[in-house]
Amino acid sequence: MAGGRHSPAAVHPAQAVGLGLALVVCFSVELALTMVSAGVTAALSVRHVASHWSRLGGFGRTAPYGSAALVVLCTGRLGWEGLHHPAATQVNSVSSLAG
């Protein structure tokens, strides 16, 4: 404790748990607020565009199916790569992290 400063290792375990819990709660609240505001903005935008573009209704009904198909294709591709080239996938991910 040179100069009257506390080292980071001197944090009491109960304080660490409290700080960690506060961090998780704050992050969760922020994430919820962000997602709700994005959803509200999207809903209001769709309502505004739908009043000016009559063909949006058909697109809005089919868009979730296209999105789901894209997710399934991407997941299938990643699964295929992981099953058939596990070593190459691991080497590529490690080398991309290394820089």
Legacy VTK file of the C-alpha trace (Angstrom):
# vtk DataFile Version 3.0
C-alpha trace
ASCII
DATASET POLYDATA
POINTS 99 float
0.000 0.000 0.000
2.517 2.559 -1.133
1.317 6.127 -0.941
-1.898 5.148 0.853
-3.413 3.497 -2.241
-5.269 0.222 -2.046
-4.248 -2.509 -4.426
-6.990 -4.027 -6.606
-6.419 -7.375 -4.902
-7.466 -5.845 -1.575
-11.162 -5.838 -2.561
-13.178 -7.896 -0.106
-14.957 -10.882 -1.727
-18.362 -9.562 -0.627
-17.593 -6.268 -2.361
-16.560 -8.114 -5.504
-19.834 -10.050 -5.525
-21.808 -6.851 -4.981
-19.951 -5.029 -7.740
-20.396 -7.958 -10.100
-24.102 -8.157 -9.328
-24.496 -4.408 -9.883
-22.676 -4.715 -13.212
-24.949 -7.543 -14.377
-28.105 -5.706 -13.296
-27.052 -2.461 -14.996
-26.118 -4.292 -18.181
-29.446 -6.168 -18.198
-31.466 -2.987 -17.703
-29.520 -1.195 -20.444
-29.960 -4.113 -22.838
-33.696 -4.288 -22.129
-34.114 -0.545 -22.694
-32.136 -0.721 -25.934
-34.157 -3.645 -27.271
-37.504 -2.115 -26.311
-36.603 1.215 -27.886
-35.414 -0.548 -31.065
-38.676 -2.520 -31.220
-40.822 0.571 -30.683
-38.862 2.454 -33.340
-39.252 -0.435 -35.791
-42.995 -0.714 -35.114
-43.547 3.007 -35.594
-41.429 2.982 -38.758
-43.404 0.093 -40.233
-46.666 1.833 -39.410
-45.463 5.021 -41.101
-44.172 3.242 -44.208
-47.307 1.070 -44.455
-49.450 4.187 -44.656
-47.451 5.315 -47.716
-46.710 1.972 -49.381
-49.604 -0.456 -49.786
-47.446 -3.450 -50.814
-45.657 -3.559 -47.449
-48.345 -5.814 -45.949
-47.425 -8.796 -48.132
-43.714 -8.265 -47.567
-44.227 -7.933 -43.820
-46.051 -11.257 -43.696
-43.338 -13.138 -45.631
-40.198 -11.462 -44.218
-40.032 -13.611 -41.034
-39.941 -16.775 -43.154
-37.044 -15.439 -45.201
-35.208 -14.426 -42.045
-35.746 -17.867 -40.504
-34.495 -19.546 -43.688
-31.352 -17.406 -43.630
-30.682 -18.329 -39.991
-31.159 -22.035 -40.761
-28.796 -21.823 -43.761
-26.093 -20.018 -41.795
-26.410 -22.443 -38.885
-26.251 -25.424 -41.217
-23.153 -24.054 -42.934
-21.382 -23.429 -39.624
-22.387 -26.862 -38.338
-21.105 -28.517 -41.520
-17.769 -26.717 -41.233
-17.464 -27.627 -37.560
-18.202 -31.306 -38.155
-16.048 -31.805 -41.232
-13.142 -29.465 -40.527
-12.885 -29.065 -36.742
-9.103 -28.600 -36.678
-9.108 -26.051 -39.498
-11.925 -24.118 -37.832
-10.041 -24.051 -34.543
-6.766 -22.982 -36.165
-8.471 -20.243 -38.177
-10.279 -18.831 -35.150
-7.101 -18.858 -33.040
-4.986 -17.286 -35.791
-7.581 -14.559 -36.364
-7.497 -13.735 -32.646
-3.700 -13.645 -32.601
-3.641 -10.948 -35.109
LINES 1 100
99 0 1 2 3 4 5 6 7 8 9 10 11 12 13 14 15 16 17 18 19 20 21 22 23 24 25 26 27 28 29 30 31 32 33 34 35 36 37 38 39 40 41 42 43 44 45 46 47 48 49 50 51 52 53 54 55 56 57 58 59 60 61 62 63 64 65 66 67 68 69 70 71 72 73 74 75 76 77 78 79 80 81 82 83 84 85 86 87 88 89 90 91 92 93 94 95 96 97 98
